[in-house]
Amino acid sequence: MQSRSFAFALYMAIALLVVVLSQAIGFWVDGAIPIGQSVEFSSLVHFTHVRNYGGVFGMAQGMGWLFALISVGLLIGVSAYLWFGKQIDRIEYICFGFIVGGGASNILDRFIHGSVIDFIDVQHIPGWNYVFNTADVMVHVGIWPLLFYSFFIAPKKQSQTNS
């Protein structure tokens, strides 16, 4: 049980660190770059301060409250899975820490600002016109290794256990 408690504490620490980092950067963007303005970080990346009043990729503008409500439910569900689940590997706790931290930061943005502060604007990609934030990046930092683990590593471990 001690190892499980440590893993859950690690999950919570990562999530909290992601929330603090994402909120600090969002606070800086909110104070330094007026909404609608852009600052060139490099020829590829601009910091363009926009607000997302909807969901993923700007869907359902004005329905941010619905995405916040769904997200709260998902974050509670993930935490319950990690707390009560059987045979959860440490990598899952780590990956879910990034995912939950990013999700929680976007929820916090919705409660504090009424919208999500987005600012990372990648230029010169055909068909790409999305602006995102640090919390979104952290969600991806958690999702992609978790998917790789789920599809390639976990099945091998499962078959070795059953042999």
C-alpha positions as a LaTeX table, in Angstrom:
\begin{tabular}{lrrr}
\hline
Residue & $x$ (\AA) & $y$ (\AA) & $z$ (\AA) \\
\hline
Met1 & 0.00 & 0.00 & 0.00 \\
Gln2 & 2.90 & 2.34 & 0.66 \\
Ser3 & 4.00 & 2.16 & $-2.99$ \\
Arg4 & 0.44 & 2.91 & $-4.13$ \\
Ser5 & 0.26 & 5.86 & $-1.74$ \\
Phe6 & 3.56 & 7.18 & $-3.08$ \\
Ala7 & 2.35 & 6.79 & $-6.67$ \\
Phe8 & $-0.89$ & 8.65 & $-5.88$ \\
Ala9 & 1.09 & 11.41 & $-4.14$ \\
Leu10 & 3.31 & 11.63 & $-7.23$ \\
Tyr11 & 0.19 & 11.94 & $-9.41$ \\
Met12 & $-1.16$ & 14.74 & $-7.21$ \\
Ala13 & 2.22 & 16.54 & $-7.12$ \\
Ile14 & 2.54 & 16.46 & $-10.92$ \\
Ala15 & $-1.05$ & 17.67 & $-11.36$ \\
Leu16 & $-0.50$ & 20.52 & $-8.89$ \\
Leu17 & 2.80 & 21.51 & $-10.51$ \\
Val18 & 1.13 & 21.58 & $-13.95$ \\
Val19 & $-1.73$ & 23.73 & $-12.62$ \\
Val20 & 0.67 & 26.20 & $-10.98$ \\
Leu21 & 2.91 & 26.42 & $-14.06$ \\
Ser22 & 0.01 & 26.78 & $-16.50$ \\
Gln23 & $-1.76$ & 29.36 & $-14.35$ \\
Ala24 & 1.45 & 31.38 & $-13.87$ \\
Ile25 & 2.11 & 31.49 & $-17.61$ \\
Gly26 & $-1.54$ & 32.34 & $-18.32$ \\
Phe27 & $-1.38$ & 35.13 & $-15.71$ \\
Trp28 & 1.72 & 36.49 & $-17.42$ \\
Val29 & 0.08 & 36.37 & $-20.87$ \\
Asp30 & $-3.07$ & 38.05 & $-19.52$ \\
Gly31 & $-1.02$ & 40.91 & $-18.08$ \\
Ala32 & 1.60 & 41.29 & $-20.81$ \\
Ile33 & $-0.25$ & 40.76 & $-24.09$ \\
Pro34 & $-3.57$ & 42.49 & $-24.79$ \\
Ile35 & $-6.36$ & 40.22 & $-26.05$ \\
Gly36 & $-6.14$ & 39.93 & $-29.83$ \\
Gln37 & $-2.52$ & 41.06 & $-29.95$ \\
Ser38 & 0.40 & 38.90 & $-31.05$ \\
Val39 & 4.07 & 38.85 & $-30.12$ \\
Glu40 & 6.51 & 37.04 & $-32.39$ \\
Phe41 & 8.50 & 34.55 & $-30.33$ \\
Ser42 & 10.11 & 33.10 & $-33.47$ \\
Ser43 & 9.13 & 32.91 & $-37.14$ \\
Leu44 & 7.33 & 29.65 & $-36.32$ \\
Val45 & 5.78 & 30.46 & $-32.93$ \\
His46 & 3.86 & 33.59 & $-31.98$ \\
Phe47 & 2.24 & 34.37 & $-28.64$ \\
Thr48 & $-1.24$ & 35.50 & $-29.62$ \\
His49 & $-3.57$ & 36.24 & $-26.71$ \\
Val50 & $-7.03$ & 34.88 & $-27.49$ \\
Arg51 & $-9.88$ & 33.64 & $-25.32$ \\
Asn52 & $-11.70$ & 30.37 & $-25.85$ \\
Tyr53 & $-15.27$ & 30.58 & $-24.57$ \\
Gly54 & $-16.03$ & 27.10 & $-25.88$ \\
Gly55 & $-14.36$ & 23.71 & $-25.88$ \\
Val56 & $-11.72$ & 21.82 & $-27.78$ \\
Phe57 & $-10.62$ & 23.63 & $-30.95$ \\
Gly58 & $-13.10$ & 26.39 & $-30.14$ \\
Met59 & $-16.18$ & 24.18 & $-30.52$ \\
Ala60 & $-19.48$ & 25.28 & $-28.98$ \\
Gln61 & $-18.50$ & 28.86 & $-28.21$ \\
Gly62 & $-20.35$ & 30.20 & $-25.17$ \\
Met63 & $-20.77$ & 26.70 & $-23.73$ \\
Gly64 & $-17.55$ & 26.71 & $-21.69$ \\
Trp65 & $-19.54$ & 25.94 & $-18.54$ \\
Leu66 & $-20.60$ & 22.62 & $-20.08$ \\
Phe67 & $-17.00$ & 21.67 & $-20.87$ \\
Ala68 & $-15.97$ & 22.67 & $-17.33$ \\
Leu69 & $-18.72$ & 20.49 & $-15.86$ \\
Ile70 & $-17.80$ & 17.49 & $-18.01$ \\
Ser71 & $-14.11$ & 18.04 & $-17.24$ \\
Val72 & $-14.71$ & 18.10 & $-13.49$ \\
Gly73 & $-16.51$ & 14.77 & $-13.79$ \\
Leu74 & $-13.67$ & 13.29 & $-15.84$ \\
Leu75 & $-11.01$ & 14.50 & $-13.39$ \\
Ile76 & $-12.92$ & 12.99 & $-10.48$ \\
Gly77 & $-13.29$ & 9.76 & $-12.45$ \\
Val78 & $-9.57$ & 9.56 & $-13.23$ \\
Ser79 & $-8.67$ & 10.22 & $-9.60$ \\
Ala80 & $-11.10$ & 7.51 & $-8.44$ \\
Tyr81 & $-9.63$ & 5.07 & $-10.98$ \\
Leu82 & $-6.12$ & 5.75 & $-9.70$ \\
Trp83 & $-7.18$ & 5.54 & $-6.05$ \\
Phe84 & $-9.33$ & 2.40 & $-6.26$ \\
Gly85 & $-8.04$ & 0.64 & $-9.39$ \\
Lys86 & $-6.15$ & $-2.63$ & $-9.32$ \\
Gln87 & $-2.66$ & $-3.13$ & $-10.75$ \\
Ile88 & $-2.01$ & 0.40 & $-11.94$ \\
Asp89 & 1.55 & 1.05 & $-13.05$ \\
Arg90 & 3.47 & 4.11 & $-11.93$ \\
Ile91 & 3.63 & 5.41 & $-15.52$ \\
Glu92 & $-0.16$ & 5.71 & $-15.46$ \\
Tyr93 & $-0.03$ & 7.85 & $-12.32$ \\
Ile94 & 2.59 & 10.08 & $-13.95$ \\
Cys95 & 0.77 & 10.44 & $-17.28$ \\
Phe96 & $-2.58$ & 11.08 & $-15.62$ \\
Gly97 & $-0.89$ & 13.71 & $-13.44$ \\
Phe98 & $-0.07$ & 15.72 & $-16.57$ \\
Ile99 & $-3.52$ & 15.16 & $-18.07$ \\
Val100 & $-5.44$ & 16.06 & $-14.90$ \\
Gly101 & $-3.18$ & 19.05 & $-14.18$ \\
Gly102 & $-3.77$ & 20.43 & $-17.68$ \\
Gly103 & $-7.51$ & 19.81 & $-17.47$ \\
Ala104 & $-7.72$ & 21.36 & $-14.01$ \\
Ser105 & $-5.84$ & 24.45 & $-15.20$ \\
Asn106 & $-8.29$ & 24.96 & $-18.07$ \\
Ile107 & $-11.21$ & 24.51 & $-15.65$ \\
Leu108 & $-9.63$ & 27.07 & $-13.33$ \\
Asp109 & $-9.29$ & 29.49 & $-16.26$ \\
Arg110 & $-13.01$ & 29.10 & $-16.96$ \\
Phe111 & $-13.91$ & 29.81 & $-13.33$ \\
Ile112 & $-11.51$ & 32.77 & $-12.95$ \\
His113 & $-11.74$ & 34.42 & $-16.39$ \\
Gly114 & $-14.92$ & 32.93 & $-17.85$ \\
Ser115 & $-12.80$ & 31.53 & $-20.68$ \\
Val116 & $-9.54$ & 29.72 & $-21.34$ \\
Ile117 & $-6.50$ & 31.90 & $-22.03$ \\
Asp118 & $-4.86$ & 30.56 & $-25.20$ \\
Phe119 & $-1.66$ & 32.00 & $-26.63$ \\
Ile120 & 0.62 & 29.47 & $-28.36$ \\
Asp121 & 0.13 & 30.22 & $-32.05$ \\
Val122 & 2.13 & 27.99 & $-34.40$ \\
Gln123 & 2.53 & 29.60 & $-37.83$ \\
His124 & 3.17 & 28.28 & $-41.35$ \\
Ile125 & 1.35 & 24.94 & $-41.05$ \\
Pro126 & $-1.18$ & 24.60 & $-43.88$ \\
Gly127 & $-4.73$ & 24.25 & $-42.55$ \\
Trp128 & $-3.67$ & 24.90 & $-38.95$ \\
Asn129 & $-5.10$ & 28.02 & $-37.34$ \\
Tyr130 & $-5.51$ & 26.91 & $-33.73$ \\
Val131 & $-4.14$ & 28.70 & $-30.70$ \\
Phe132 & $-3.59$ & 26.69 & $-27.54$ \\
Asn133 & $-2.00$ & 27.02 & $-24.10$ \\
Thr134 & 0.46 & 25.37 & $-21.71$ \\
Ala135 & $-2.27$ & 23.27 & $-20.11$ \\
Asp136 & $-3.18$ & 21.82 & $-23.51$ \\
Val137 & 0.47 & 20.91 & $-24.07$ \\
Met138 & 0.59 & 19.19 & $-20.68$ \\
Val139 & $-2.48$ & 17.13 & $-21.58$ \\
His140 & $-0.61$ & 15.92 & $-24.67$ \\
Val141 & 2.53 & 15.27 & $-22.63$ \\
Gly142 & 0.39 & 12.84 & $-20.63$ \\
Ile143 & $-1.83$ & 11.37 & $-23.34$ \\
Trp144 & 0.72 & 10.26 & $-25.94$ \\
Pro145 & 3.00 & 8.22 & $-23.63$ \\
Leu146 & $-0.11$ & 6.77 & $-21.96$ \\
Leu147 & $-1.49$ & 5.66 & $-25.32$ \\
Phe148 & 1.86 & 4.18 & $-26.33$ \\
Tyr149 & 2.02 & 2.34 & $-23.02$ \\
Ser150 & $-1.59$ & 1.13 & $-23.30$ \\
Phe151 & $-1.22$ & $-0.22$ & $-26.84$ \\
Phe152 & 2.31 & $-1.58$ & $-26.83$ \\
Ile153 & 3.67 & $-2.16$ & $-23.31$ \\
Ala154 & 0.65 & $-3.13$ & $-21.19$ \\
Pro155 & $-0.56$ & $-5.93$ & $-23.53$ \\
Lys156 & 2.91 & $-7.53$ & $-23.42$ \\
Lys157 & 2.96 & $-7.31$ & $-19.63$ \\
Gln158 & $-0.52$ & $-8.80$ & $-19.48$ \\
Ser159 & 0.42 & $-11.74$ & $-21.72$ \\
Gln160 & 3.56 & $-12.39$ & $-19.64$ \\
Thr161 & 1.46 & $-12.40$ & $-16.46$ \\
Asn162 & $-1.02$ & $-14.86$ & $-17.98$ \\
Ser163 & 1.71 & $-17.23$ & $-19.21$ \\
\hline
\end{tabular}
